[in-house]
Amino acid sequence: MNSSVLEPCISILIVGYNSNAFIGDCLDSIAHACADISHEILLIDNGDGSTEELVREKFPDVSIVQSRGNIGFGPANNLLASKARGAKYLLVNPDMVLPSGSIEALLQGSRDHPDAAAWGGVTTNAQGQPDSGNAIAMPSILEFFSVALGRSLVGIRPIKGAQSDAPVSILSGAYVMFDKAAWDVAGGFDERYFLYCEEVDLFFRLAQRGYTFWRIASARGHHKAGHGDDVGAMRLLYRAAGTMEFTRTHWSRPGWYLAAFLTWIAAIERYLAGRLFGGFSPRLKAMSDGYRLVALKPDLWRYGYDQERGLLSKIGSISKDDL
């Protein structure tokens, strides 16, 4: 139950973005999953305000943090965390549905592995199988080469922690619980990241400080929208920028340049495949349309989220004809 006086066991942080289709099921599931757990729920709306309006009307126990517009996933969670009172922060996407026992399983995981900084659940797809969000790994030159050759390692990488608890290098930001003390040591998310790779950066920095992270097999969560193969142009553009921000920040300059080159090669291949064969395959046509900006305008994303040269400084130059 939410508590306005006692310090809650856990603070649940939700960043909404035009999430009306999902948020009701998400909050209903949290109520059942937290029936015997002292908790608070904090929500911020990065979208058009409709999610906040719906939640305010139908879920009065949820604490709404005033929106500052679309400030990005990381900055929004940092703002929520600054208002939270629990010893644990549970980040939940608004399209997650958590079954009974799932949050208690995470808390038990934190008791079983008390030296860790974070504990994550297993996110599942519509068929109840672990989705690709469980296969996130640290960026590597091998992965960049694999994508450039047409095959990402994500699709073939075994998912650690799906059957039994296991230490992992990264947990999905869609469903992950952080220890407040570790979060504070790292300073939360790096707010230079607007979208994509912000959790990769946070786990990288925590790992540098010696922290470990565990995936808890029994802490399942259904990801309704999920980590699917969406090839929307803006989504792919933000993903490229987020990845470049990480490599630009944490890799050597030659490593960053190589990562950018391989990202561009991968985009060119996918763009041309659709241009050549899209008439025979709607999937290839959609892929080509999605990768068009990444392939043809690398200056939009290769500097990541650099304040002067990065994507956000150039977003206004993208026209409807580009999409």
N, C-alpha and C positions, 0 to 999 in steps of 0.2 A: 504494500500500500504506500501511497505517497505520504510523506510526513513533512509538515511545515515547521515542526519544532525540533524533533530528534534528528540527529545526523543519519541519513540513509545509508544502508549497506552499499548501495550501488546507485550511480547516476547514469541514466540512459540518455544518450545524446543523439538527436535525430535532426538531420539537415534535409528539409523538404525543398522540392523544386517542381512546382505544378504536379503535385503528387496525390491529387484527390482520388484517383482511381485505386490507390493502394493504401493510403495512410490509415483508413478505418480498420482494415483487416490487420495491419501491422500493430496498431495500438490495442485492438481487442486481444490479439495473441499475446502481447506483452502483459496485459492484465492477468491473463490465465497463467502465464509462465512465472509471474512474480506474485502469485496469490499469497505466498507465505514468506515473501522476501521484502524487507524494508527497502523502498526505492523511491526515486524521483525521476520524472521524465521531463527533459528540456527539449524544446523544438524551436528551430529558427527556419523561416521561409525565405529561401533564396530566389523564389519565383515571383509570380504575379500577385501574391497575397491571398490567393484563394485557398491554399492549404491551411494557412494560419486561420483564416475565417472559419473553415470547416471544423478544425480542431478546437478552436475557442468555443464553438457552439455545442459540439457533441462530446468533447472530452475536457471538461472544465478542470480536471485535476492536473492536466499537463501545463507546465510552466512555459509560457511563450516568451522568448527573447526577441526584442524588437528587431525587425529586419533592417538591414543596411543595403538592401538590393542584392544583386547576385555577386557576392564577394568571393565566391569559390568555396570548394569543399573544405579545404584545410583551414582557412581563416574562419569559416563559420563554426567549425568544430572547436577551434581555439576559443572563440567567443563563448560558446556554450560551456566549455570546460572552466572558463573563468568565473562562471556563475554557479557551477556545480558544487555540491557539498559532500558527496560520497568519497569513500576511500578507493573506489574502483570506478572507472569510466567505461561504460559499454557503448560503443559506437554501433548504431543500427541504421541501415538504409531504410527509407520509408517503404520500399517494396519487399521487405523481409517479413516472413511469417514464422514466428518462433513457437514450436510446440511446447506443451507442458513439460517441465523438467529440464528444458534446454539451458536456461539461465542458471539454475541450480547446478547443472553439470559444469558450467564454466567456473562457478564459484568453487566447486569441489576441485576442479583442475587447479585453481589458484592455491588451494590448500595442499594439494598433492605436489605441486611444483612451486613452492613459495619464493624461490630465488629468481623466477622469471619476471620479465617486465610486462608481458602480454600473453593472453590466452585467447585463441580463436576457435570458433565452431567450424563445422563442415557445412558449407553452403551447397544446396541441392537444386537441381532443375525440376521441370514439371514431371519428369519420370521418377523423381526421388533419388537420382544418381548424383554423386558429387560433380559439380560443374567446374569450368575452367578457372574460376576464381580461386580454387584451392591449389592451382599449379603455378601461381605467381612465383617468380624467382628473381634474384638480383640480376640486373642487366649484365651481359657479358659479350665479349667480341664473338664468342662461339654462337650465341643466340642471334646476334646481328647477321653473321654470315649465313646461318641456317635460314633466317627469314628471307635474306637476299636470294638464296637458292630455292626459295619457294616452299620451305617447310619449317614452320615454327616448332621449337622443342616443346612448347606448352602442350600441344596436342598429344605428345608421346611421353611426356614426363610422368613418372608414377606419382600419385598423390600420397604424400606422407601424412599419416594421422587419420586416414579415412576409416581404418579398421580398429586401430588402437592408438592411444595418445602417443604423440611423437614430437620431438623438437624440430622446428622449421626455421627457415631464414626470414620469411615474410608471411604475414597473415593478411587476409583481405580486409580492407577498410570497411566493407559492407557489414561485417559482423565480428567485432573484435573488442576484447576488454583489456584495458590498460590499468596497471597500478598507478595511482595518482603520483606517488613519489617519483617513479621512473619517468612519467610524463613530464613532471616539473623539471627534472634534471635535463631532459632533452629540449624543454621549452615548447613541447607540442609540435604541431606541424610547422614546417618552414613556409611562411606565408607568401613566398615568391611563387609557389606553385598554385596555379588557378584550378586546373583539373589534370588528373592523371599523374602518377608516379609520386604523389605526395606521401603515400604510406610507404613506398619503397625507400624514399629518402629518410623518413622517420626511423624505420627499422634498421637502416644502414647506420645511422648515427647512434642509435641505442646499442647495436652490436659492437660498435667501436668502443663503447664504454663497458663492454663485458657482459651485457645482458643477454639472456636467452628468451626464446618464445616457444610456446607449445600450442599445437592443435589438439583439441579435445574431441575425440571421436564421437562421444555420445551427445555432444552439444550441437545438434542438427538445426538447420534453419533453411526454410524454403525461400529461395530468391526468385520472386515472381517475374520480374523483368529480366534479371539475370545478367550473366556475362556473355551473352550470345555473340553471334558473328555480325553485329551491326556494322555496316560499312558506310554510315552517314558521313558526309564530307567534313562537317565541323567536328564530329567526334574523332575522326582520324587525324584531323589537324591538331586538335588539342592533345591527343595522345602522342603525336610526334613532338610537339613542343614540350610536353612534360618529360618525355624521355630525354630530350636534348638538355633540358634544364638539369637533370640528374647527372648526365655525363659531363656537361660543362662545369658542374660544381665539384664533382668528386673524382673525375678522371684527369689524366694528363691532357695537354692540348692535342698531341697527336692522336690519343685515344678518342677524344671528343670528335675530332675531324673525321676519323675513320668510321665512328658510329654514325655520324651525319651522312657520310657518303654511302654507307651500306643501307641506311634508311631510305635515302633517295633512290638508290638502285632498286630496292624492293618495291617502292611505290611506282617507279617507271615501268617495271615489269608487269605489275598488276593493271596499271592504266593501259598499257599497250595491248595486253591480252584481251581486255574488254573491247578495245577499239577494233581489234582484228577479228575477234570471234564472238562479240556480244550479240550479233544477229542470230547466232545459233543457241545462245545461252543467256537467259535473263539474269542468272547469277553473275556471270562474267560482266554483263552490261552494268549491273548495279555496282560491282566492285570497281570497274573503271571509273564510273561517275564519282564514287566515293574517294578514290585515290587521286583524282585529277588535280586538286589544289596542292596536295603533298608532292606530287610528281612535278608539276609545272611551275610551282612557286615556292621553292625551298627556302628563299629568304624570309618567308613568313614564319617558319618554325625552327630554323637551324640554330638560332640564338636562344631557344627556349623561351623563358619568360623574362629575359633581360628587360629592364625598365625602358631603355632607349631603343633597342634593336629587336626586342622580342615580339611574340605574337600579339600580345594585348595592345602594344603600341601601333600595330598595323591592322588590327581587326576591322577598323573603319574603311579600309581600302578594298575590302572584299564586297563585291557586288552580287546581286541576285543571279546575274548571268554566270558567276563563277561557281555557283552551287548546283 
